[in-house]
Amino acid sequence: MQVRIVAKNLVLSADDQTHIEQKVTKLTRISDRIQEIDVVVERLPRGYHVELVSDVERHRDFIANATADELRDCIDQAMDKSVRQLTDWKELTHNHKHHPERRSGKDAAN
């Protein structure tokens, strides 16, 4: 998995870059189909904006946006959204149980 970090209107410290990389690599625990993750950190007049784009094979990209006053809070919010998106997608693709429209027999008629 490749991680690309882009900073707009600011210079990220080495500590912030390692924090982002550590957080982002945890997404591979959810799905091993992640090929690339792009993190765009932007300095706004009041706070920060983080966009996290997860490139997953055989699916469209997952995009999570967050805006906050503190950089670490903004990163954490974007990560939470990305984890939620990937978890929901994984549940949809891997959980094929409990589909009432697929039931057959007497129960389906009632």
N, C-alpha and C positions, 0 to 999 in steps of 0.2 A: 504494500500500500504506500502510495506517495502522498506526502503532506506538503502543501504549498501555502505559505503565509505571505500575504501582501498587506503592507501598511500604507494608508493614505493620510497625508497631512500630519504625520507623526513618525518618530523613530522608535521602534520597539526595542526595549532592553533585552539582553540575552536571557534574563530571568523570565520576562514575559513570554518570550519565544519558547522556552522550555516548558513553561506552564501550559501554553496552548498545545504544544506537541504531546505532552503527557495526557491532557484531557482528550484530545482528538483520537489518539491511538486506542483509547478505551472503547471506541465505537466498534472496533473489530470483534469485541466480545459478543456483540449483538448479531452481526452478520459478517461472514467471511467473504461475501461478494463485493465488498467495498473495494473499489480500485483506486480511487483518488479522492482526497478531501482538500478543498480550497477554502482557506480562511481569509476573509477580507476585513481588516480592522481599519476603521475610519474615525478620525477625530472630528467631532462636530463642534459648533460654537459652545454648546452646553452638553458635554458628555461625549459618549462614544457610541459607535454603531458597529456591530459585528454581523457579518453574513457568512454562514457556514454552508458550503455546497458539497454534498456527498454524492459522488459518482458511483452508482451501483450497477453492476453488469445486468443486462436484460431488463432494465427498468429506467424510467426517467430519473433525472437528478432530484435529490431531496434538498430543499433550500430552507434554512432556518435563519431568521433575522431577529436581532435583539438590539435594543437601545437602552442605555443606562448611564448614570453619572460616573460610575467607577468602571475601569476597564475589566477587572476580574469579575465583577458582577455581570457585566455584559457578556463576557465569555461563558460564564456559567449558565446564563439564561439561554443563550444560543445552543449550548450543549444539551440542556434539558429538552428543548424543542426538537432537536435532532434525534435524541434518544427516543422520544415519544413517536416521532414519525417512523423511524426504523423499526421500533417494536410493533407498532400497529401494522406496518407492512408485513413483517415477519409472521404475525399472528394470522393475517389474512391469507398468506400464501401457504403456510404450513399446517394450519388447523382446518382440516376438512371434515370435522365431526359436527354433529348437531345441526344439520341442515334440514329443516322441516319439509322443504319442497322435494327432497330426495327420498322421503319415506314412502314405502309402498305397503300394500296390504290393507287390512281393515282400518288401521289408524289413519291412513291417508284420506280415506273416504269420509271419516267422521270429523 
